[in-house]
Amino acid sequence: MKKITLAIAAIACVTGCKKDYTCTCVDASPFDNVGYGGRVETFEGLSKSEAKDLQIEECPEIDPFGFFTCTWTQE
């Protein structure tokens, strides 16, 4: 019985541990006419490692040119 309970808990964690994340980027440009404008993008059903990879690739905290900043949040 104990093994069955542990197996069910493990399966529930694998299927239930996927979360939704949102990348919100806002204009940080010091120039009036060069602004980025901003964006909000949602990534659904990500594991922790997938979220970490996408955060690095798709949601940089600071643009190298200084036009925008982004925040990565778990929903």
C-alpha positions as CSV (number, residue, x, y, z in Angstrom):
1,M,0.0,0.0,0.0
2,K,2.8,2.4,0.8
3,K,4.4,1.8,-2.6
4,I,1.1,2.5,-4.4
5,T,0.8,5.8,-2.4
6,L,4.3,6.8,-3.3
7,A,3.8,6.0,-7.0
8,I,0.6,8.0,-7.1
9,A,2.3,11.0,-5.4
10,A,5.2,10.8,-7.8
11,I,2.9,10.7,-10.8
12,A,0.9,13.6,-9.4
13,C,4.1,15.7,-8.9
14,V,5.3,15.0,-12.5
15,T,2.0,16.0,-14.0
16,G,1.1,18.7,-11.5
17,C,4.5,20.4,-11.2
18,K,4.2,22.2,-14.5
19,K,3.5,25.9,-14.0
20,D,2.7,28.9,-16.2
21,Y,5.1,31.8,-16.4
22,T,4.8,35.3,-17.7
23,C,7.5,37.5,-19.3
24,T,6.7,41.2,-19.0
25,C,9.0,43.7,-20.7
26,V,8.7,47.4,-20.4
27,D,10.4,50.3,-22.2
28,A,13.5,51.5,-20.5
29,S,14.9,53.7,-23.2
30,P,16.3,57.1,-22.2
31,F,15.3,58.4,-25.7
32,D,11.8,59.5,-26.6
33,N,11.6,58.1,-30.1
34,V,13.6,54.8,-29.7
35,G,11.3,53.1,-27.2
36,Y,10.6,49.4,-27.2
37,G,7.0,49.8,-26.3
38,G,6.8,46.6,-24.2
39,R,5.3,43.1,-24.4
40,V,3.7,40.5,-22.2
41,E,4.0,36.8,-23.1
42,T,2.7,33.8,-21.3
43,F,4.4,30.4,-21.4
44,E,2.1,27.6,-20.2
45,G,2.9,24.2,-18.7
46,L,6.6,24.5,-18.1
47,S,8.7,22.4,-15.9
48,K,11.3,24.1,-13.7
49,S,14.2,23.5,-16.1
50,E,12.1,24.5,-19.1
51,A,11.2,27.7,-17.4
52,K,14.8,28.5,-16.5
53,D,15.9,28.0,-20.1
54,L,13.1,30.1,-21.5
55,Q,13.8,32.8,-19.0
56,I,17.3,33.1,-20.2
57,E,16.4,32.9,-23.9
58,E,13.1,34.8,-24.1
59,C,13.0,37.1,-21.1
60,P,16.3,38.9,-20.5
61,E,16.3,41.1,-17.4
62,I,18.1,43.9,-19.2
63,D,18.5,44.4,-22.9
64,P,22.2,44.9,-23.9
65,F,21.3,48.2,-25.6
66,G,19.2,49.4,-22.7
67,F,15.9,49.7,-24.6
68,F,13.8,47.4,-22.3
69,T,13.8,45.5,-19.0
70,C,11.9,42.3,-18.4
71,T,10.5,40.4,-15.4
72,W,9.8,36.7,-15.2
73,T,7.0,35.6,-12.9
74,Q,5.4,32.3,-12.1
75,E,1.6,32.4,-12.2
